[in-house]
Each structure stands twice: as C-alpha cells, then as structure tokens.
Amino acid sequence: MNSTTAMGDGTRAVRAGLPEPVKYEPTLPGPVFAAHFHLPGEPTGPYTYGRDSNPTWTGLERAIGELEAPGEEVETLVFASGMAAISAVLFSQLRTGDAVVLPSDGYQALPLVRAQLESYGIEVRTAPTGGDAQLSVLAGARLLWIETPSNPGLDVADVRRLVAAAHAAGALVAVDNTLATPLGQRPLELGADFSVASDTKGMTGHGDLLLGHVTCRDAELAAGVRQWRKIVGAIPGPMEAWLAHRSLATLQLRIDRQCANALAVARALGERREVSGVRYPGLASDPSHTVATRQMRRYGGVVSFTLPDREHAERFLDALRLVDDATSFGGVRSSAERRGRWGGDAVPEGFIRFSAGAEDTDDLVADVLRALDESAG
Ligand SMILES: *Cc1c(COP(=O)(O)O)cnc(C)c1O
C-alpha cells in the first residue's frame, strides 16, 4: 500500500504503514511480544532478537516514514522516547573534537545533553531559534540542531535557509519536529538530513505513552543511528509501538482540530488586556508568521502567552475546567502549565504554555475566557 503519495494527509494517515490485506488477518496486526524469534541456522534478519527488530516497530516505522516523506525511500527508527531519539542522532554522529550548534531556547533537557557532549570533548555552540543567528556559528561545525517551532517560546527557524548554509559549511542538519508533527512540516523536504521527534506529544496525541523517532534518507546515517539504538537499547515496547500506530490513523483529525482550537484561543487571548506576549505561528501578526508560512502546512496546537505574575497565572490555571494543569502537550485533552515552575526555561514567572486539545472550539474558548475573568485582580 505505498500508493498514497498523491493523496491527502487524512487518507495517508488512516492507511500509513498497513500491510497488504490478508484474508482473516486484522487490518493492523496486533502487537508482537517477543524477546527472541525462532531462528534455526544462520542468524539473518529480519527478526532475530527483540532489541534489534520487531514486526510491530516495522509497521510503525513504515507509517512514520510515509508521513515524513510521502512516496520516498526513507529509513525510520523508533525509540523509547523523544530524548532517546535525540540522543541517538547526537551521540552517533558526533566525535571528540567535533563542534555542534544547539538551540539556546530549545527543549529543557538540551542543557543536560550539552553537558554530556562537552564531557566527551565535543564543542557545543548555541544560537536562538529565530533570526538566523545560527549562520554566524556554523563554520567548522559537524551538525546543526534546529527545533522549530521551539518549545516553549514558539519561535520559528528558517529551515531551508539554514540547511543551505549548513550544507555549504559541511554540516549535517537535524530538525526536532515534535511540535509541528509531519502534518505540520516535513523537515526532509526542507533539506534536513534528520527529522527527529518526540512522538509522546501530538504525533500520538493521547498522553498515554512515550515514544520517539528518527527519519533520514541516507542509509549510512541511518545505520549509525540504528547501531546506537542497539548499543543503548532505548527501544519502545511492542504495546507502545502498536498504540502509536493505531493513534496515527486519527492524526489529521486531531491535528486539524487542535490547530483550529489553538488559533481561536490565540485570537481570544490577544483581545485581553491582562495577557501579553501571545505567540502562535499561525497568527498573521506573529513575528514568526512569514517564515512559518513558507515551510509549515499547519501551525501546531500550542500557544504561549504571559499573565502579569506567578499568582495570576496560578489562579488562571486553577480556574480552568476543560484544561488540565499538566506538562507535555499535543494531546486530545487541552492542557496548560506555568513553565516557570520547572526553572529550566528562560521565561517570565507568568508565562503559560497552552496546548489546545480536540474539544469543541466554542467550549474551549469560553472556558479560557471564564478562567481569565475569574482570575483577574
Ligand atoms: C517533549 C520533547 C522532547 C522529549 O521527548 P520525550 O518523549 O519526553 O523524551 C524533545 N523535544 C521536544 C521539542 C519536546 O517537546
């Protein structure tokens, strides 16, 4: 079933990675629980030992590959979490003496990764996501890491422009595509060497599993990442992989509703006097909108904004009824949190990251406006 190249995202999503129909077999085969497989004679693939390969992963990897690069031959590797996928690319590609460029405003675990890389003698340079500052630190770098839109600030990097400059400088480019999902942007089409994501978020969308993936075109790069997975063993369980594949069928339905809800919430927030710094790449007035529109097909379900202070933000979160006060994002149930409570991001005390779920738009906007009224003053 690799005939979905010309089809729409919804059609592709419901069929992604499914095997050819076999009489009396299910549409999506169930999870295969196996530490090892029957293997008489020469130990050749595809299925030998459960840390190297599993048929449930194969189906999911095929599905993600079809979404990341429709109609193209790519390799996808699934991991136990987004961080396992990120670490696999960085630690399989970088050697002592190499230089890497990381975002200064990216995911909150990146500073921990930075310290680990530096302890191996890898030079880490940083640049903010927006504004092309990466261009001035690329010389001699082996890898440029982009996270766009960035979490939690929602800045957008000009991927095509940065890829052209990085490749000219001899650097590989990896894009953390967690926030957008492949329905929002396709990093490989924009020229990146690796598309990496935490599928814990919008990709699977139910807040009930952790998962990550790496997709790339180049077989040699993929082999390095595969070997890293084998060495570290950060593999997803078959149940998680199967739940993820099942969840992909509704990806377009979920993401479209979440994007529409995020836009409606961002617009409503923009009307409020106590709210400042509303960021959503889909807002025409957003500083990232022009760049986002050139490379994104959907703007994602996350909005960020700032209330006057910590107490105001806490009252607001407390007053919400349809929005869970929880970390993470991208789920079918709206969630929000005061990012400052973690201490890792450079954000004001009243800064809120809001993840729009799949509720009815009017209900969600009404809940946000009521919570703002109740938490005022
Ligand atoms: C959540 C997140 C990660 C880490 O993913 P896990 O699945 O929690 O390991 C990495 N990058 C971004 C942008 C994220 O939002």
PDBQT file of the ligand as one rigid body, heavy atoms in Angstrom, charges set to zero:
ROOT
HETATM    1  C1  LIG A 401       8.957  16.502  24.879  1.00  0.00    +0.000 C 
HETATM    2  C2  LIG A 401      10.010  16.933  23.943  1.00  0.00    +0.000 A 
HETATM    3  C3  LIG A 401      11.187  16.188  23.801  1.00  0.00    +0.000 A 
HETATM    4  C4  LIG A 401      11.478  14.962  24.661  1.00  0.00    +0.000 C 
HETATM    5  O1  LIG A 401      10.611  13.930  24.371  1.00  0.00    +0.000 OA
HETATM    6  P1  LIG A 401      10.312  12.712  25.396  1.00  0.00    +0.000 P 
HETATM    7  O2  LIG A 401       9.402  11.848  24.613  1.00  0.00    +0.000 OA
HETATM    8  O3  LIG A 401       9.683  13.326  26.612  1.00  0.00    +0.000 OA
HETATM    9  O4  LIG A 401      11.618  12.083  25.704  1.00  0.00    +0.000 OA
HETATM   10  C5  LIG A 401      12.118  16.615  22.881  1.00  0.00    +0.000 A 
HETATM   11  N1  LIG A 401      11.929  17.723  22.131  1.00  0.00    +0.000 NA
HETATM   12  C6  LIG A 401      10.813  18.469  22.247  1.00  0.00    +0.000 A 
HETATM   13  C7  LIG A 401      10.656  19.686  21.402  1.00  0.00    +0.000 C 
HETATM   14  C8  LIG A 401       9.830  18.106  23.159  1.00  0.00    +0.000 A 
HETATM   15  O5  LIG A 401       8.746  18.862  23.284  1.00  0.00    +0.000 OA
ENDROOT
TORSDOF 0
